[in-house]
């Protein structure tokens, strides 16, 4: 089957038909009626000038004029141009008939509210007319390089209204600002609208706002605060002045944010800062009884005022004088601490270090919490503490110099021996404080050497060493100074643990080859990690000789190429004493034990009937007489336990070779276990000499290594630059003397 499509009949007259022409004036009458309705709406209680249906009629009228031919047969663009002109005339008429007369009749007092109302009304008129005439903006102004409908409205207002009221308007706004500064409550919404008038009159620029409003605002602000600050500075204390100044700055900040253009804020705040802070900064800092130094003296009570001063002075780049004053003040306080402790007959290291720790905690807390860790104040704090921490203390009577490095190390020794009393949390906090103070020490290698010697004695002699605390402090030092600084300290801890494994192996060896009658625990150390200890030719009593020989047999069976060197001075013993009151356990050093064992020769020396001379004891033990003298004194003068008595006449503390000592048969003590002070635990003058010698050698090697390292990298270098570079590299461990560097360069 074949289907055929039925042809549609067409009306031959369709093409000749056209849309009816639009009468421009009729459409304009519709639009003009809408404009009148809009203007009347401004003085009514209506929520909207016209409803949706009325708006649609108005929009359709504009659309018809812009898209269809008018009854004159003119082109579409011509009709739109005419409508665009009528739009401008319409706004001009509204301004000349309604706005200008109203503003001319106003009084000076009513200008601001009237001007604000008329400006608000104008923005409403333009907004609604933009919606009605929107088609023109979309298809005419953009393509014909004409002002937008909004700009036409602004230009009309500028030419007909703004020029005649701008000066009075600015004056009215400035008067309101002045009233608000004096405590009156003003209508900030009206202020914002008034300021927006100046902003809008710039027509996409801020020239009108800047010239007609901001410039006089800044000028009057400066004058206002010049007078007010002059009054405050003569009447108020520094803290009171700063509180008022900060309040004013907050107020100006809020004012700027509330109704000024955002570009005004920095200019306004800057001029307020200048008049309130910059102009009076020096007087505030040095104000008698309430300035910066007075606040520092009453730090605990004035922290808020110091924070406020920091905030204010930071605003005007005025922190440098403030940080310099803090540096000098802390420096003076620190030197006062040094001088106070020098006046005592013996240096009290605990009091001295505790005072420094408290001082540092006080001012580091100030800098960190109240001065926001500002680099200027951190540097000032560092400079001040570096100055007095590296000042040697001179004891009042002896005139001996003692460095803070040694005293801090001795304080660490005390802390490590008192960990049980301190508690874990407090201990960690204390160790952190110690390391922070340590950072200011220039000769860190001196601290290192003292600490190494004291650590060795704690590990070898003390029975209550807290290894976790030791590792914690070493880890903190490592974080501060690097791995090379703590390598020997870490090696000592590790060596001690390995020695314990060897001790267990020795105990097993004794079980197989015969038990010893004495509980003998030898500690084998690696020479490289530990300080160079003093060796001796001690003649060991027979009771101990058996133990030494047995361990040598054991050690030789395990190693072939290593030899043992005994350091008797670091040993400790527990000796059982049989007294009439009962048995006592006496804990002491090896030298002290060897002396007491000599009194076991016969019953008469055991009971104290017969004594031994200091000279005889020296010969029997083959020790230097000075060592014998010191250990005899520790046994007969000790407050804890007078185990021996001096039978010879004369001062008990003055020992001669012929002086005779005997067992104190009348010794009594409520304690069963008695600890006799071990002389080896204290740093002696001889130790200090050894440390100085060791440091001198170590520094020579460090300087030489730095020179070689630098020259390998640079190949050639001026002598002065080389000295500076070496100093820079070694500064983290000690302060190298330029003469020493030059000497090492010459030797190389």
Secondary structure, DSSP 8 states (H G I E B T S, - for coil): -----------TTTTT-----B-HHHHHHHHHHHHHHHHHHTTS--SSSS-HHHHHHHHHHHHHHHHS-BTT---HHHHHHHHHHHHHHHHHHHIIIIIHHHHHS--TTTHHHHHHHHHHHHHHHHHHHHHHTHHHIIIIITTTT---HHHHHHHHHIIIIIHHHHHHHHHHHHHHHHHHHTT----HHHHHHHHHHHHHTTSSSSHHHIIIIIHHHHHHHHHHHHHHHHHHHHHS-HHHHHHHHHHHHHHHHHHHHHHS-HHHHHHHHHHHHHHHTGGGHHHHHT-TTTSHHHHHHTTTT-HHHHHHHHHHHHHTT-HHHHHHHHHHHHHHHHHHHHHHHHTSSS--HHHHHHHHHHHHHHHHHIIIIISTT-HHHHHHHHHHHHHHHTS-EE-TTT--EE-HHHHHHHHHHHHHTTHHHH-HHHHHHHHHHHHHHHTT-S-HHHHHHHHHHHHHHHHHT-S---HHHHHHHHHHHHHHH-HHHHHHHHHHHHHHHHHHHHHHHHHHHHHHH---SS--------TTTS-----------HHHHHHHHHHHHHHHHH-SS------GGG-EEEEEEEETTEEEEEEEEHHHHHHHHHTTSSHHHHHTSS-EEHHHHHHHHT--HHHHHHHHHHHHS-SS---EEE-SSS-TT---TT-EEEE-TT---S-SEEE---GGGS--HHHHHHHHHHHHHHHHHHHHHHHHHHHHHHSS--HHHHHHHHHHHHTTT----HHHHHHHHHH-
